[in-house]
Amino acid sequence: LLSLAFSLRLSAEADASGGVGIGARRSSACGDWSSSRLAIWRDTWDLIAANPWFGVGVGDYNFAWSLSVFPNRPTAFFDHSHSLPLQLWAELGLPLGTLVLLLLLLALRQAFARSASVQGEAGVAARTAFVMVLLMVPHSLAEYPLWYLHFLLPTAFFWGWCLGCAPSGDVGTSKSLA
């Protein structure tokens, strides 16, 4: 939260002074960041409505977005929808995209349960890893951080770590195959 507040403060100061950098000046056509983000999301919903069953194809969001006619298209170039659920629905279609989102939620629930069941220092580490994964959830709703490897790889590593935690009843037990 402190990082977000600092970033917004720098953005406001840069916009007020006409500066460029972290708070690069936005074009007057887009207004604040939320209006351009909302325009991208609106255009993405139009893509979803045009291709509800099978989507535009995996990796073809940019191609479909570039060739579609949108009356209020943002002037910037976008290769993703700035939202993980919208990206999945646009590329995979509503049925498969919803299935993938439900499986992700199930895996998140499982990661929570497994990391919460570990005791001691290993449990602290597992719960910390889960918090790192959990931080990506709201970020993925308003942005698309998993598009970038420097977010995707640590998130996948920590998520896998949480899912690899043995539930407390399974620690130290082995089942014979006989």
C-alpha positions as CSV (number, residue, x, y, z in Angstrom):
1,L,0.0,0.0,0.0
2,L,2.9,2.3,0.8
3,S,4.3,1.6,-2.6
4,L,1.0,2.4,-4.3
5,A,0.5,5.6,-2.4
6,F,4.1,6.7,-3.3
7,S,3.5,5.9,-6.9
8,L,0.3,7.8,-7.0
9,R,1.9,10.8,-5.3
10,L,4.7,10.8,-7.9
11,S,2.2,10.5,-10.7
12,A,0.2,13.4,-9.4
13,E,3.3,15.6,-9.1
14,A,4.6,14.7,-12.5
15,D,1.2,15.4,-14.1
16,A,0.9,18.7,-12.3
17,S,4.4,19.8,-13.5
18,G,4.0,18.3,-17.0
19,G,6.9,16.0,-16.3
20,V,7.7,12.7,-17.8
21,G,8.8,9.6,-16.0
22,I,7.0,7.4,-13.5
23,G,3.9,9.7,-13.7
24,A,4.2,10.2,-17.4
25,R,1.7,12.7,-18.7
26,R,-1.4,11.2,-20.1
27,S,-2.9,12.4,-23.3
28,S,-6.0,14.6,-22.9
29,A,-8.0,12.1,-24.9
30,C,-7.5,9.4,-22.3
31,G,-7.9,11.6,-19.2
32,D,-6.8,9.7,-16.1
33,W,-5.4,6.2,-16.1
34,S,-8.8,4.6,-15.2
35,S,-10.6,6.0,-18.2
36,S,-8.1,4.4,-20.6
37,R,-8.2,1.2,-18.6
38,L,-12.0,1.2,-18.7
39,A,-11.9,1.8,-22.5
40,I,-9.6,-1.2,-22.9
41,W,-11.9,-3.4,-20.7
42,R,-14.9,-2.2,-22.7
43,D,-13.2,-3.1,-26.0
44,T,-12.3,-6.5,-24.5
45,W,-15.9,-7.1,-23.5
46,D,-16.8,-6.3,-27.2
47,L,-14.3,-9.0,-28.3
48,I,-15.7,-11.4,-25.8
49,A,-19.3,-10.7,-27.0
50,A,-18.2,-11.2,-30.6
51,N,-16.5,-14.6,-29.8
52,P,-18.2,-15.9,-26.7
53,W,-17.8,-19.7,-27.2
54,F,-14.2,-20.1,-28.4
55,G,-12.6,-16.7,-28.0
56,V,-10.2,-15.2,-30.4
57,G,-7.5,-17.8,-29.9
58,V,-4.6,-18.3,-27.5
59,G,-2.1,-15.5,-28.1
60,D,-4.3,-13.8,-30.6
61,Y,-5.7,-11.0,-28.4
62,N,-3.5,-8.3,-29.9
63,F,-4.3,-9.4,-33.5
64,A,-8.1,-9.5,-32.8
65,W,-8.0,-6.2,-30.9
66,S,-5.9,-4.5,-33.6
67,L,-8.2,-5.6,-36.5
68,S,-11.5,-4.8,-34.7
69,V,-13.3,-1.6,-35.1
70,F,-13.8,0.2,-31.8
71,P,-15.3,3.7,-31.9
72,N,-13.4,5.0,-28.8
73,R,-10.2,3.0,-29.2
74,P,-7.4,4.2,-26.9
75,T,-4.5,5.6,-28.9
76,A,-1.9,3.5,-27.2
77,F,-0.9,0.0,-28.4
78,F,-2.1,-2.8,-26.2
79,D,-1.1,-6.5,-26.5
80,H,-3.2,-7.6,-23.5
81,S,-6.5,-6.7,-21.8
82,H,-5.0,-5.5,-18.4
83,S,-7.1,-8.1,-16.6
84,L,-6.4,-11.8,-16.2
85,P,-10.1,-12.9,-16.3
86,L,-10.8,-10.7,-19.3
87,Q,-7.7,-12.0,-21.1
88,L,-8.8,-15.6,-20.5
89,W,-12.3,-15.0,-21.6
90,A,-11.2,-13.1,-24.7
91,E,-8.7,-15.7,-25.8
92,L,-10.4,-18.9,-24.7
93,G,-14.1,-18.0,-24.7
94,L,-16.5,-17.9,-21.8
95,P,-16.9,-21.6,-21.1
96,L,-13.2,-22.6,-21.2
97,G,-12.0,-19.3,-19.7
98,T,-14.5,-19.7,-16.8
99,L,-13.3,-23.3,-16.3
100,V,-9.6,-22.2,-16.1
101,L,-10.5,-19.4,-13.6
102,L,-12.4,-21.9,-11.4
103,L,-9.4,-24.3,-11.5
104,L,-7.1,-21.4,-10.5
105,L,-9.4,-20.5,-7.6
106,L,-9.5,-24.2,-6.6
107,A,-5.7,-24.3,-6.7
108,L,-5.5,-21.1,-4.7
109,R,-7.8,-22.6,-2.0
110,Q,-5.7,-25.8,-2.0
111,A,-2.5,-23.7,-1.6
112,F,-4.0,-21.9,1.3
113,A,-5.1,-25.1,3.0
114,R,-1.7,-26.8,2.5
115,S,0.4,-23.8,3.6
116,A,-1.8,-23.3,6.7
117,S,-1.3,-26.9,7.8
118,V,2.5,-26.8,8.0
119,Q,3.9,-26.1,11.5
120,G,7.0,-24.3,12.7
121,E,9.5,-22.4,10.6
122,A,8.5,-24.3,7.5
123,G,4.9,-23.2,8.1
124,V,5.9,-19.5,8.4
125,A,7.8,-19.8,5.1
126,A,4.9,-21.6,3.4
127,R,2.4,-19.0,4.6
128,T,4.7,-16.2,3.4
129,A,4.9,-17.8,0.0
130,F,1.1,-18.0,0.0
131,V,0.8,-14.3,0.8
132,M,3.1,-13.5,-2.2
133,V,0.8,-15.5,-4.4
134,L,-2.2,-13.8,-2.9
135,L,-0.8,-10.4,-3.7
136,M,-1.0,-11.2,-7.4
137,V,-4.8,-11.7,-7.2
138,P,-5.9,-8.1,-7.0
139,H,-3.0,-7.0,-9.2
140,S,-4.2,-9.5,-11.8
141,L,-7.7,-8.0,-11.8
142,A,-6.6,-4.5,-12.6
143,E,-3.5,-5.3,-14.6
144,Y,-2.0,-8.3,-16.2
145,P,1.3,-8.8,-14.3
146,L,1.6,-12.5,-15.1
147,W,2.2,-11.4,-18.8
148,Y,5.7,-10.5,-17.6
149,L,8.2,-13.2,-16.5
150,H,9.5,-11.2,-13.6
151,F,6.0,-11.5,-12.0
152,L,5.1,-14.9,-13.5
153,L,8.1,-17.0,-12.4
154,P,8.2,-16.0,-8.7
155,T,4.4,-16.4,-8.5
156,A,4.5,-19.8,-10.1
157,F,7.4,-20.8,-7.8
158,F,5.7,-19.7,-4.6
159,W,2.4,-21.2,-5.7
160,G,4.1,-24.5,-6.5
161,W,5.8,-24.3,-3.1
162,C,2.5,-23.9,-1.3
163,L,0.9,-26.7,-3.3
164,G,3.9,-29.0,-2.5
165,C,3.4,-28.6,1.2
166,A,2.2,-31.9,2.7
167,P,-1.0,-31.7,4.7
168,S,-0.2,-32.2,8.4
169,G,-1.7,-35.7,8.5
170,D,0.6,-36.9,5.7
171,V,3.9,-35.8,7.2
172,G,6.2,-38.7,8.0
173,T,3.7,-41.4,6.8
174,S,4.1,-43.6,3.8
175,K,1.7,-46.0,2.3
176,S,2.8,-49.4,1.1
177,L,1.8,-50.5,-2.4
178,A,1.4,-54.1,-1.4
